[in-house]
Amino acid sequence: MIGSALKKLAKQQGLTVDKGIAYGSLGGYAATLCEGSGWKRIVFSTQFADPAGRTGITDAVSARDMKKEFRVSELTVGSKMIVVTFLDNPGTMKRIQAFLDWFLPMLDSYGASGVDICPECGGEISGGSWAMVNGIAHHYHSGCAAHVRQSLEAEQERRSQEDSGSYAAGLLGSLLGAVLGAVVWAVVLSFGYIASLVGLLIGFLAEKGYNLFKGKQGKGKIAILILAVVFGVVLGTFLAESYGLFDLINSGMVPGLEISDIPKTILYLLANDGEYLGIVLKNVGMGLLFAALGVFALLRQAGKDVAGSRYVELK
């Protein structure tokens, strides 16, 4: 999605807003404008007939302090596109305009392909069409656009046929991975801390377990990973409570209780002690919140991986 500031820039540049992005000819180059939390991005669909042009652009960028001058946090010159990501703070739009004033003429001087050159075949376009592939807009010949779409669909079909995994095996692997993460969670919680980094660890181990056990790479994978993260947080909290009770029993502060009594004692307290229940639920709730913050990017990437390449026609 894009906000009002990028929409204003898009209108000034004659770009089209559709499907959550702005796209079109920006200074003569096929460009996509988009943004997220804390960042704005411009992606140029372009390539260089002469590899020296790509090297020249890279050297020119390396010679300047991009972050200080333009708030550019990352600039990648790929074989078929240039991705420029800006830190989104007050005043960033002025920096973006300053960047474009410097960068667009440089694309001209180093021979970057313009909006009228098809990125699929390299030929000049007359009456082409726009399509979005994995969130990036490209200007194709109509026939090339159809070829790209068919190729992506064929690749999706091939991946689906080759995926011999199962959700059951993936569930088992992800839960085992979450158990390992839960142990770390319990240790951290026992010291009085709740950290999103540990939530990320649970998600990481859950996905590793899912893949190691050859879980099916379908949309159900995301639901299983979410379930595994919740399981890991709840189990980690239970283990932390168990350790606390173990410490009390071991020190003789709760006479009459044995180590084997720990699980049923915790269940009894949860059922009969409202204050204790509130504390545990608070720890679980905070744990889930911080785990969500830590594991969000991982789940989003996993979602992209199982979704595969997406082709969307633009108006």
N, C-alpha and C positions, 0 to 999 in steps of 0.2 A: 504494500500500500504506500501511497505517497501523500504528504501533507500539503497544506496551502502554499508553503514557500516554494516547494518544487513544482507545484502546479502553476504558480505564477511564472517561474522560470520557463516552464514548458510552453506556456501561452506566449511569452515574449519571443521564444525561439520557433514558434509554429509547430510544436510537437503535439502528438495525439495522446490523450489520457484514456487508457482502456485496460481492463483486467488487472488493476492495481499498480500499473506502471505508467510512465510517460515514455514515448518512443518516437523516433522519426529522424530527420536529418538535422544534426547539430553541427553547424559549421561545415556542412558538406559530408559528414560522416554518420553512418548508422549508429544511433546511440540509444541506450536504455537508462532511464532515471528511476531509482527506487530508494527506499529507506527503511530502517528498522529502529530498534531501541538504541539510541546513542550514535547512530551512523547514517550517513547519506552516501549514495553510490552512483557513479556514472560508469557504464560499460560501453565501450566502443566495439562494434563488430567490424573488425578490420584486420588486414594482414599485409605483409610486405613481400613484393615480388623479389626484391633484393634483400638477402639476410642482413646486409650491412645496415639497412634502414632500421631494422629492429634493434641491432646492436647500438646504433647511434642514439635512438630514443632512450634505451636503457642507460647509456653513459651520461646523457644529458640529465636524466632524472637523478642519477647517483651523485651528480656534481652539485646538487642543491639540497638545502635542508627543507624537504617537502613538508614535514610536520610543522615546522616553525613558520614557514612562509604561507602555506596553503591549508594547513590542518589536514594534510593527507596522512592517514595512518597506514595505508598500504597501497602500493601501485604495482600491478603485475602486468608485464608485457608478454602475452602468450602468443601462440602461433596463429590464432584466429580471432583473438580479442584482447582488449586492454581493459583491465578492471582497476578503477580508481575509487578508493573508499575514504571518506572524510569523517573526521570526528565531528559530531553534531552538537555544537555549542552556540550560544548567542553570537551572532556575527559570522557564522559559517557561510551563509549565502554570499557574502561579499568576497570571502576567500575562494569560494567555488568560481565566481565570476572572474576573479583575478587569475585563477588557475587556467580557466578556459582561454582567456586572453593570451596567456603564455603558451599553452599546450597545443591549441588548434593550429596555429601557424607552423609549429614544429612538425606536426603530422604531415602537413603539406610538404615541408622541406625534405622530409625523410621518405617520401613516396608511399605513405599509407594508402590503402585502397579506400575509395570513397563510397558513398551510399549507393551509387549507380553501378557498383561492381558486385556481382553475386558471390557470396562467400562459399557457395557449394561448387560452382564450376569455374569461377573466375572471369566469366564473360560479362559484357556490358548489359545492363538491364534496361528494357523498354517495356513499361506497363507491367511491372512485377507485382508481388504481393508480400505482405509482412506476416511473419509468424513468430511466435514465442516458443523457444526451446529451453527448458529448464529455467524459466524466468527471464531469459534474455531475448530481446527482439532482434530479428534478422530480416534483411530485405533480399528476397529471392526472386529468380524467375519463377513463374507459376509452375512450370514443369519440375524445376529443381525443388520447390517447396513440397510438391507431391512425393518426390523421390525421398526427401528427408523424412517425411511422415511415414512412408512405407518402410523405410529402413529401421526407424525407431520401433514401429509396431512389430516388425520381424524379430528384432532383438529382444523385445519383451516376451514374445512367444517362445523364443529359444530359451531364454532364462527360465520361463515357467516350466517348460518341458524338462529341463536339466535339473530343476530343483527337486531332489528326491527326499528332502528332509521332512520331518513331521513336527507338528506343534507340540505333541506330547513329549517327544524327546527334548525339544527346545525348552519346554516348561521345566522339566527336571533339571536340565543344565543351568538354566537361569536361577532357579531356586537354590541350587547348590552354590552358585556364585554369590548369591545374595546372602547366604549363610556366612560365607567368609567375610563379606562386608559387614554383616551384623556383629561379628566378633570385634572388629575394629570400632564400630559404632558404640558397642557396650563399653569398651575401654575408654573412649573419649567421653562418653556420658558419665562414667563413673568418676571422672575428674571434674565434672561440673560444666562441661562444654558441649555445645551443639554446633557443628560446623557443616556448611554446605559442601565443603571439599569431601567429607566422608560420604555424603549423599551421592556425590559424583562417583566416588569409589564403588559404592554399592551398585550403581547403575553400570559402571564399567565392567565390574566382575560378573554381573548378571548377563550382560551382552556377550562377554567372553564365554561364559558357560553355555549360553544359548547356541553360539556358533560352534563351539567345540563338540557339542552333542548333536550337531547337524540339524538345528531347528529349521523349519520351513521359512524361507525368506518371503513371507507374505505380510499382508496388513495386520494379521493377528499377532505378529511379532511385537508390535508396539504395545498392545494390550497386555501381553505376557510380561514384557519388561516393566511396565507400570505396576503390575501385580507383584512382581519380584521386588521392586524397590519398596513398596508398601510393606511387604512381608519382611524385608530386611530391617526396616526401621522398627517395626513392631517387635520382631525377634530381638533386635539389639537392645531395645528398651527393656524387654523382659529379662535379658541376660544381665543388664546393668542392675536391675532390681534384685536379681538372684545373687549377684556378687555382693551387693550391699547387705543382704540378709545373711549370706554366708559369713561375711566379716563379723557381723554381730554375734552369730552363733559361735564362731571360732574364738571370739574374745570372751565368751561366757556371759554376754549381756542379755541373752534370752534363754534362760535355763528351761530345760524340758523339750527344746526343739532339737531335732537332728538334721543333718545335711539333707537327708532324704525327704524331709518335711518341707523343703523350700518351695517346690512348685505348688503344692496344695495350700501352703500358707499364703502365698501371693494371690492365688485365686480366691481364698477366703477373704483377704483384705480388700480385694477389688469388689467383692460382692457385698461386704458388710461395713466397710469404712469409707464413707463419702469423701472425707478429706484426702485419704490416700488415693482413691480413685481419681479425684480431681488432679492431683499432682502427676499421676501416671498419664492421664489423658492429655494434660498440658505438655508433658515431655514428648508424647507421641505426636501431638499436633504440631509442635515446634519442629520436631524432627522431620515430619512430612513436608512442612513448609520449606525448611532449609534444604532438604533433599531435592525437592522440586526445583529450587533455584539452582542447585548444583548439577542436576541431571538433565535440565531442560534442553541444553544444546546437544547433548548426546542423543536424546530421544528424537530431536528434530532431524539430526543427521541420519539416524537409523530409519526414520520415516522416509527421508529422501532416497535412501539406499533401496528400500523395498518397493518404493513407488516407481523407481527407474526413471528414464528420461521422459519428459512430458512435452508434447507438441500441442500448441494452441494457436488457432488462426486468429489474427488480429484484424480489426476493421480498417 
